[in-house]
Structures are given as structure tokens and as C-alpha cells.
């Protein structure tokens, strides 16, 4: 609307609702990011920006798994990670197998380089087998769209909500594509 409202509008109800249910969301992976964001709160948008090769995708994959898997390897044992929420990862750059190795490396607490170079110990191989079973049982969904438009992204999100009842979305990453440029050209004339 084009109207101003009083800063006190609904303030009593807001305070009462926070007393009943604090404004926190599903934890992200890492205490520092949770302190900053208060977790992944529904209806909120989180954008990570950094130089190439810093680890944005790996951090997002960690959050994706942390949100959608009920077990994780931590401090030398498999621990209960709480509820597994239906989560959707849309990739515009990486292929499925690249994301999968990041996923089971994260869940099993193993350096992905050791997986890719096949320099795993017997114990690490067994942990990866458990991590793979956890992924199979988890409500995690991935879609790879290398040449995308805004409509493609919107449709993928709507489809995942309709089919999988997805609650958390991860999009990696924002850049221009031929379809986006075409879409912008058509809209702007």
C-alpha cells in the first residue's frame, strides 16, 4: 500500500507471539552463522556472496544436508541431527554427481579430496556407506538447470512444493544465462 502506519501497530500481539514461539528456525551448519541468522526461518531469504573458490557451494550443501538429514558424523560418532525437513537444491552450475560427493563427504565427516582420489581407509569407506544410506532415506531433492530463466526457477520451486512438500530451498548460483537475457529483453522491449 501507499500508506504509512504507526510504528506501534500490532506491537502487543508481536510481543505476545514471541513469548509463545521464539523467532528461530532450523539450524544452519555452524554456530556462528546461526548466531547471525537465528537459523533458517521460514519466509526469510539468505544470500551468501564471496569470491570464487571460497566455499559458498560447500557451505550450502552442508546446510542442505544438515536440514534434510536426521543423522550426521560428528566428534567421532553418528549423532541424531533432529528432524529431517524436505529440502530442495537447485544447481545451475554443478552436476548431480559433484553435489553427491560433497553431500556424503559432509555427512561422513571426510575430506572430499580423499573420496575423489580414492585414498580412503576401510573405516572411512564404511562411514560413507552409512552416509549414502542416510541420503537415500532423507527428503532431499536436487534439480540441475544449467540454462535457466526466472520462470524455470519459479516452476522448479513450485513443483518441489507440490510434489515433495519442500520447506527449505537452496539455489546455487545466481548468474546470467541466455534464457535470462532473453527473458529480460522480452520484458523490457
Backbone as a ProteinNet text record, in pm:
[ID]
protein_1_A
[PRIMARY]
XXXXXXXXXXXXXXXXXXXXXXXXXXXXXXXXXXXXXXXXXXXXXXXXXXXXXXXXXXXXXXXXXXXXXXXXXXXXXXXXXXXXXXXXXXXXXXXXXXXXXXXXXXXXXXXXXXXXXXXXXXXXXXXXXXXXXXXXXXXXXXXXXXXXXXXXXXXXXXXXXXXXXXXXXXXXXXXXXXXXXXXXXXXXX
[TERTIARY]
84.4	0	88.4	26.9	99.5	64.8	41.2	3.9	104.3	129.1	214.2	130.2	194.9	124.5	205	140.2	206.1	308.2	422	524.4	474.6	367.8	313.5	206.3	175.5	69.4	101.6	15.1	30.7	143.1	197.7	316.6	288.7	170.9	137.3	124	58.7	43.6	178.8	266.7	400.7	475.1	474.3	544.7	486.7	354.8	289.5	326	328.8	360.8	504.8	596.9	736.8	751.2	663.1	662.9	615.7	530.6	479	571	628.6	714.9	827.4	947.5	1060.1	1085.2	1137.6	1163.3	1298.9	1299.9	1420	1379	1473.6	1444.9	1533.9	1516.9	1600.9	1747.4	1833.6	1974.3	2045.8	2129.7	2223.9	2344.4	2437.1	2552.6	2658.1	2677	2777.8	2715.7	2777.1	2720.1	2727.8	2831.9	2844.4	2732.5	2706.1	2600.6	2463.4	2444.1	2317	2299.6	2409.5	2403.1	2362.5	2416.8	2387.6	2244.5	2200.8	2072.2	1955.8	1983.6	1883.5	1825.2	1907.5	1865.6	1790.8	1746.1	1671.6	1524.8	1485.9	1347.9	1262.7	1145.7	1054.3	1022.1	1016.8	983.7	1101.4	1219.7	1339.2	1427.6	1506.2	1595.3	1737.8	1826.1	1965.5	2051.8	2139	2225.4	2370.2	2448	2591.3	2664.5	2755.1	2833.7	2980.5	3063.3	3206.9	3277.4	3408.4	3488	3478.4	3513.7	3514.5	3611.9	3570.7	3658.3	3664.8	3580.3	3582	3504.3	3405.6	3330.6	3182.4	3127.5	2983.9	2898.9	2929.6	2850.8	2865	2985.2	3006.6	2931.5	2931.6	2857.5	2708.3	2660	2518.4	2482.1	2568.4	2544.5	2541.1	2628.9	2627.5	2493.6	2445.2	2315.4	2202.5	2209.4	2110.5	2102.5	2218.4	2221.9	2184.8	2231.7	2202	2051.6	1985.4	1841.4	1760.9	1810	1731.8	1769.7	1873.7	1918.8	1908.8	1864	1844.9	1966.1	2073.9	2197.9	2316.1	2423.2	2545.6	2663.8	2779.5	2900.2	2962.3	2978.6	3035.1	3108.2	3226.5	3306.5	3324.4	3348.7	3381.1	3264.7	3140.2	3026.1	2909	2816	2692.4	2601.1	2556	2468.1	2332.3	2231.8	2097.5	2098.9	2050.2	2052	1912.5	1820.7	1685.1	1602.6	1496.6	1406.7	1470.3	1429.9	1474.6	1361.7	1387.6	1285.8	1302.6	1192.5	1202.2	1275.5	1384.1	1470.7	1502.7	1518.6	1537.1	1661.5	1747.7	1871.1	1863.9	1866.1	1865.3	2006	2066.5	2202.1	2196.2	2268.1	2276.4	2414.8	2504.9	2643	2699.1	2679.7	2737.2	2642	2699.3	2621.7	2586	2491.1	2442.3	2555.1	2643.3	2748.6	2844.2	2868.9	2955	2890.3	2759.5	2687.1	2680.9	2661.4	2650.3	2779.3	2894.9	3019.8	3038.5	2997.5	3002.6	2910.7	2793.8	2695.7	2747.4	2792.1	2833.8	2966.8	3050.2	3172.2	3135.6	3040.7	2996.7	2934.9	2838.2	2768.7	2863.1	2960.2	3052.9	3173.4	3185.9	3297.8	3431.6	3433.9	3555.6	3589.5	3717.3	3763.6	3725.9	3653.5	3608.2	3725.7	3837.4	3956.5	3996.4	3985	4017.8	3920.9	3796	3695.5	3727.5	3751.4	3776.6	3908	4006.9	4136.6	4141.5	4032.1	4024.2	4137.5	4157.7	4259.5	4193.2	4085.9	4007.9	4053.9	4047.2	4071.7	3945.7	3957.1	3842	3732.5	3769.8	3673.3	3601.4	3673.1	3611.3	3512.4	3548.2	3456.8	3326.7	3338	3219.3	3133.1	3196.6	3120.8	3048	3113	3049	2928.6	2939.8	2825.1	2706.3	2733.5	2626.1	2569.1	2657.3	2613	2523.6	2558.9	2479.3	2340.7	2334	2203.2	2120.2	2184.7	2113.3	2054.6	2133.6	2086.4	1968	1977.3	1867.6	1737.2	1747.5	1629.2	1580.5	1653.9	1623.7	1539.3	1458.7	1375.1	1453.3	1557	1642.9	1618.7	1601	1571.8	1661.5	1713.3	1805.5	1754.6	1767.5	1738.7	1854	1902.6	2011.9	1954.6	1967.9	1918.8	2031.1	2116.2	2229.2	2189.7	2090.7	2043.6	1902.2	1886.9	1760.4	1708.1	1578.2	1512.5	1455.6	1408.6	1344.9	1221.6	1150	1031.1	1069.5	1183.5	1230.2	1254.2	1317.7	1345.3	1214.4	1126.4	996.1	920.3	917.4	846.9	909.9	1041.3	1109.8	1073.2	1069.4	1033.8	888.4	798.2	655.7	634.9	703.8	691.7	740.6	851.4	904	812.5	746	649.1	530.4	480.9	363.2	392.1	504.1	533.7	594.5	687.2	763.4	732.2	643.6	612.6	738.3	824.7	952.2	932	1016.3	1009.4	1130.2	1244.2	1367.4	1426.5	1472.2	1523.6	1664.4	1747.3	1885.9	1909.9	1953.6	1978.8	2124.6	2192.9	2335.8	2357.3	2385.9	2403.1	2348.7	2349	2286.5	2387.8	2354.3	2436.4	2347.6	2400.8	2319.3	2327.3	2220.8	2215.5	2149.3	2159.9	2096.3	1945.3	1882.9	1738.3	1700.5	1783.4	1754.7	1768.1	1873.7	1892.3	1776.7	1731.6	1616.9	1490.9	1471.6	1354.1	1353.2	1467.6	1478.5	1454.3	1511	1492.6	1345.7	1275.7	1133	1051.5	1083.9	1008.5	1032.5	1157.3	1189.2	1162.9	1143.2	1113.8	1238.3
-118.2	0	123.8	236.3	363.4	442.4	374	441	409.7	507.4	486.4	428.1	355.2	302.7	340.2	336.6	367.9	259.1	297.4	201.6	108.2	146.9	63.5	-33.8	-31.9	-116.7	-265.1	-334	-476.8	-513.9	-415	-439.6	-531.3	-519	-604.9	-750.1	-771.3	-907.5	-968.3	-886.2	-932.8	-979.9	-897.8	-933.4	-1060.1	-1072.3	-1191.6	-1315.4	-1303.1	-1419.7	-1465	-1372.4	-1410.4	-1481.5	-1449.2	-1519.6	-1663	-1688.3	-1823.4	-1906	-1842.4	-1913	-1820.1	-1838.9	-1753.1	-1758.2	-1650.3	-1639.4	-1702.5	-1835.4	-1909.4	-2014.8	-2053.6	-2152.3	-2274.4	-2364.2	-2484.2	-2440.8	-2501.6	-2458.5	-2476	-2378.8	-2394.1	-2467	-2507.9	-2579.2	-2478.8	-2467.5	-2377.7	-2280.2	-2269.5	-2185	-2036.4	-1993.2	-1851.3	-1805	-1881.4	-1842.2	-1846.3	-1938.6	-1944.6	-1825.5	-1778.8	-1660.5	-1539.2	-1529.9	-1415.9	-1421.7	-1538.7	-1551.2	-1599	-1657.5	-1722.4	-1844.9	-1908.7	-2028.6	-1995.5	-2101.9	-2085.8	-2064.6	-1939.2	-1905.7	-1902.4	-1963.6	-1964	-1820.9	-1800.6	-1669.3	-1574.7	-1619.9	-1535.3	-1578.4	-1485.2	-1509	-1483	-1579.5	-1565.2	-1573.5	-1476.4	-1470.7	-1467.3	-1563.3	-1565.1	-1515.4	-1424	-1370.3	-1372.8	-1420.8	-1425.7	-1452.6	-1442.4	-1467.1	-1614.2	-1643	-1779.9	-1865.2	-1988.1	-2083.3	-2070.3	-1987.1	-1965.4	-2074.3	-2135	-2242.9	-2216.1	-2127	-2096.6	-2220.3	-2293.9	-2412.5	-2518.5	-2544.3	-2645	-2608.6	-2482.2	-2437.9	-2459.1	-2431	-2450	-2598.5	-2683.4	-2828.3	-2876.4	-2821.8	-2857.7	-2818.7	-2698.6	-2655.8	-2743.9	-2777.4	-2863.7	-2998.2	-3060.2	-3190.4	-3177.3	-3073.8	-3052.4	-3035.8	-2974	-2951.1	-3075.9	-3154.2	-3264.8	-3403.3	-3415.2	-3547	-3553.8	-3667.4	-3678.9	-3735	-3767.6	-3813.5	-3750	-3729.2	-3670.4	-3721.2	-3736.4	-3779.1	-3657.2	-3663.3	-3550.3	-3601.4	-3550.9	-3586.4	-3737.4	-3805.7	-3947.4	-4043.9	-3995.5	-4086	-4028.5	-4116.5	-4072.1	-4016.3	-3894.2	-3831.4	-3802.5	-3795	-3757.9	-3609.9	-3576.8	-3438.8	-3376.1	-3435.8	-3382.2	-3427.1	-3356	-3391.4	-3363.8	-3441.3	-3420.1	-3350.3	-3227.9	-3149.1	-3161.4	-3172.4	-3177.2	-3053.2	-3077.6	-2970	-2988	-2876.4	-2875.4	-2793.9	-2851.4	-2784.7	-2768.8	-2644.5	-2617.4	-2572.4	-2647.6	-2616.1	-2564	-2458	-2404.6	-2427.4	-2481.4	-2494.8	-2635.6	-2693.6	-2824.9	-2937.2	-3049	-3168.2	-3245.4	-3335.8	-3414.7	-3488	-3556.3	-3634	-3545.5	-3422.4	-3331	-3292.5	-3274.1	-3240.9	-3361.6	-3479.5	-3600.3	-3629.2	-3612.6	-3637.9	-3537.2	-3413	-3313.6	-3354.8	-3408.3	-3446.3	-3558.7	-3668.8	-3777	-3749.4	-3663.4	-3621	-3541.9	-3449.9	-3370.6	-3458.3	-3541.2	-3623.9	-3717.9	-3775.1	-3871	-3803.9	-3672	-3600.6	-3638	-3655.5	-3698	-3593.7	-3564.9	-3471.5	-3524.5	-3444	-3486.9	-3522.4	-3458.6	-3487	-3634.6	-3689.8	-3831.7	-3923	-3880.4	-3958.7	-3955.3	-3835.5	-3819.3	-3884.6	-3887.5	-3950.5	-4098.4	-4150.1	-4289.5	-4327.1	-4241.9	-4267.1	-4283.6	-4359.1	-4377.4	-4499.1	-4487.9	-4603.5	-4691	-4812.6	-4902.1	-4836.4	-4774.7	-4711.3	-4596	-4517.3	-4407	-4458.3	-4567.2	-4627.3	-4671.6	-4730.7	-4775.1	-4656.4	-4547.2	-4426.1	-4369.2	-4371.7	-4320.9	-4407.6	-4537.7	-4625.8	-4588.8	-4557.8	-4515.3	-4381.1	-4287.1	-4155.5	-4169.5	-4259	-4280.7	-4334.1	-4424	-4474.7	-4363	-4275.5	-4162.4	-4073.7	-4046.7	-3964.1	-4031.4	-4162.7	-4236	-4225.4	-4221	-4216.5	-4073.9	-3974.7	-3835.1	-3767.7	-3669.5	-3597.1	-3484.9	-3524.9	-3430	-3443.6	-3329.5	-3331	-3229.5	-3269.2	-3184.9	-3172.2	-3052.3	-3030.5	-2949.5	-2990.4	-2921	-2853.5	-2720.3	-2642.2	-2548.1	-2591.7	-2506	-2380.2	-2388.9	-2271.6	-2243.8	-2144.5	-2123.3	-1981.9	-1970	-1839.3	-1824.4	-1705.7	-1686.1	-1774.7	-1793.1	-1879.4	-2025.4	-2071	-2207.5	-2228.5	-2130.4	-2139.9	-2140.2	-2048	-2041	-2172.7	-2227.9	-2354.3	-2470	-2474.7	-2581.1	-2574	-2453.8	-2436.6	-2477.3	-2429.8	-2465.1	-2615.6	-2676.5	-2821.6	-2897.8	-2853.7	-2925.6	-2909	-2795.8	-2777.8	-2870.8	-2873.4	-2954.8	-3104.1	-3151.1	-3294.2	-3343.6	-3267	-3315.6	-3241.8	-3143	-3060.5	-2996.2	-2950.4	-2890.3	-2768.5	-2758.4	-2646.1	-2553.1	-2606	-2526.8	-2537.3	-2422.7	-2415.5	-2359.9	-2419.3	-2376.5	-2360.9	-2242.9	-2218.6	-2180	-2254.8	-2233.7	-2228.2	-2127.1	-1996.9	-1894.5	-1768	-1664	-1610.5	-1620.9	-1565.1	-1546.5	-1486.5	-1467.3	-1591.6	-1614.3	-1723.3	-1668	-1740.3	-1694.7	-1679.2	-1772.6	-1764.4	-1642.1	-1610	-1491.6	-1365.6	-1358.3	-1241.1	-1226	-1337.4	-1333.8	-1287.2	-1339.6	-1303.8	-1154.3	-1101.2	-958.7	-873.6	-916.9	-843.2	-837.2	-949.8	-952.1	-861.9	-865.1	-784.5	-635.6	-598.8	-456.6	-399.7	-488.2	-442.5	-392.2
0	0	0	-25.9	-24.1	101	211	334.7	443.5	528.1	644.6	756.7	845	963.3	1087	1198	1324.1	1356.7	1408.6	1448.4	1558.4	1625.9	1733.2	1684.5	1556.8	1502.6	1524.3	1599.3	1625.2	1719.5	1788.9	1871.4	1990.6	2051.3	2165.9	2121.9	2007.6	1955.2	1918.4	1860.2	1824.8	1949	2053	2176.2	2238	2236.9	2292.4	2210.4	2078.6	1994.6	2014.5	2037.1	2062.1	2196.5	2291	2419.1	2405.3	2307.3	2283.7	2194	2093.5	1997.9	1954.7	2007.9	1969.3	1818.1	1764.5	1621.1	1587.3	1579	1539.9	1437.7	1354.5	1252.6	1265	1170.1	1162.1	1158.4	1239.1	1241.4	1107.8	1078	968.7	1027.1	940.7	992.6	1036.3	1165.5	1221.1	1319.5	1436.3	1541.6	1507	1435.9	1404.8	1311.8	1206.2	1112	1179.9	1274.5	1347.1	1440.6	1497.6	1582.5	1499.4	1379.4	1291.9	1238.2	1192.8	1121.6	1207.4	1322.2	1407.2	1337.5	1253.7	1182.5	1054.6	986.9	861.7	894.4	902.9	938.6	813.1	820.1	705.6	663.7	533.8	480.2	470.9	508.4	503.5	387.5	337.2	224.6	270.3	250.3	290.1	165.2	147.9	31	76.5	29.1	58.6	-64.7	-43.5	-152.5	-112.3	-202	-176.3	-308.6	-305.9	-426.2	-466.6	-590.2	-641.5	-559.7	-530.5	-461.8	-311.3	-253	-108	-33.4	-99.7	-36.4	-20.3	-100.7	-89.8	-115.7	-222.1	-256.1	-148.1	-100.9	3.4	131.3	165.2	283.1	262.7	141.5	112.5	114.1	61.1	64	209	293.1	435.7	498.6	469.6	522.6	469	340	275.2	346.9	370.7	439.9	586.8	651.2	792.4	813.7	717.4	724.7	689.6	591.9	540	588.2	669.9	718	870	920.7	1065.3	1140.5	1067.3	1132.4	1062.1	1139.8	1086.9	1170.2	1108.5	1178.6	1245.4	1376.5	1449.5	1573.1	1594.3	1712.2	1726.7	1614.2	1617.4	1626	1604.2	1608.4	1529.2	1493.3	1428.7	1536.7	1517.3	1616.5	1555	1639.6	1597	1562.9	1445.3	1397.3	1400.1	1471.2	1476.7	1357.5	1331.1	1221.7	1086.2	988.3	850.3	775.2	730.6	661.5	510.6	436.1	290	238	165.7	118.5	-28.8	-97.7	-242.5	-277.9	-359.7	-403.8	-554.7	-600.4	-743.8	-783.1	-873.7	-919.2	-1061.7	-1085.9	-1221.7	-1280.8	-1200.6	-1246	-1227.7	-1111.1	-1080.9	-1118.2	-1159.3	-1193.6	-1066.5	-1079.6	-966.7	-893.9	-967.9	-901.5	-821.5	-867.7	-792.9	-659.7	-661.2	-537.9	-444.6	-501.5	-419.1	-342.7	-406.8	-332.3	-220.1	-242.9	-134.4	-20.8	-56.4	44.3	132.6	72.1	160.5	228.3	170.7	240.5	366.3	351.4	466.2	574	534.6	633.7	706.8	635.2	695.5	761.1	746.2	806.7	745.9	613.8	543.2	438.2	423.9	322.5	184.4	107.4	-24.4	-116	-97	-177.7	-165.2	-45.3	-24	-99.1	-110	-183.1	-331.6	-384.1	-526.8	-570.6	-480.5	-511.7	-474.4	-418.1	-374.9	-278.5	-179.3	-76.8	60.1	63.7	185.4	263.5	393.9	479.3	478.8	531.8	541.7	625.2	737.2	828	757.5	677.7	604.6	499.5	431.6	333.5	401.1	518.5	591.6	633.6	675.7	712	591.2	475.1	353.3	318	336.3	308.6	397.1	523.9	614.7	568	530	482.5	359	268.6	147.9	184.3	280.2	325.3	388.7	464	524.3	414.3	309.8	198.2	129.5	109.1	43.4	122.1	255.3	341.1	369.3	322.3	355.1	247.2	288.1	191.7	121.9	48.5	-23	-172.7	-240	-382.9	-453.3	-568.8	-645.1	-787.5	-841.9	-983.6	-1040.9	-1158	-1225.6	-1350.2	-1355.6	-1470.3	-1515.1	-1608.7	-1648.6	-1725.4	-1813.4	-1886.9	-1840.3	-1755.5	-1686.3	-1707.1	-1691.1	-1685.7	-1544.5	-1513.9	-1383.6	-1371.4	-1481.6	-1482.6	-1454.3	-1509.3	-1481.9	-1332.7	-1269.1	-1125.5	-1047.2	-1082.5	-1016.1	-1031	-1150.8	-1174.4	-1097.1	-1090.2	-1015.9	-867.3	-812.9	-671.5	-647.9	-731.7	-716.6	-729.1	-825.3	-846.2	-722.5	-664.4	-547.5	-426.2	-416.1	-306.9	-329.1	-452.3	-484	-469.9	-520.9	-523.6	-392	-335.5	-219.3	-88.7	-92	25.4	82.4	-7	31.6	120	222.8	315.3	305.5	258.5	250.9	110.8	58.2	-77.7	-79	-161	-178	-327.5	-369.4	-510.7	-529	-612.6	-638.6	-789.5	-856.7	-802.4	-895.7	-855.9	-935.7	-1036.8	-1162.9	-1270.6	-1392.3	-1495.5	-1615.6	-1702.6	-1775.8	-1872.7	-1997.8	-2106.3	-2230	-2210.2	-2138.7	-2117.1	-2033.6	-1934.2	-1851.9	-1936.5	-2016.5	-2101.7	-2200	-2258.2	-2349.3	-2276.4	-2154.7	-2075.9	-2042.2	-2005.1	-1971.8	-2096.7	-2209.2	-2334.9	-2373.1	-2361	-2395	-2303.1	-2173.9	-2077.1	-2095.4	-2128.1	-2138.2	-2276.7	-2375.7	-2510.7	-2578.3
[MASK]
+++++++++++++++++++++++++++++++++++++++++++++++++++++++++++++++++++++++++++++++++++++++++++++++++++++++++++++++++++++++++++++++++++++++++++++++++++++++++++++++++++++++++++++++++++++++++++++

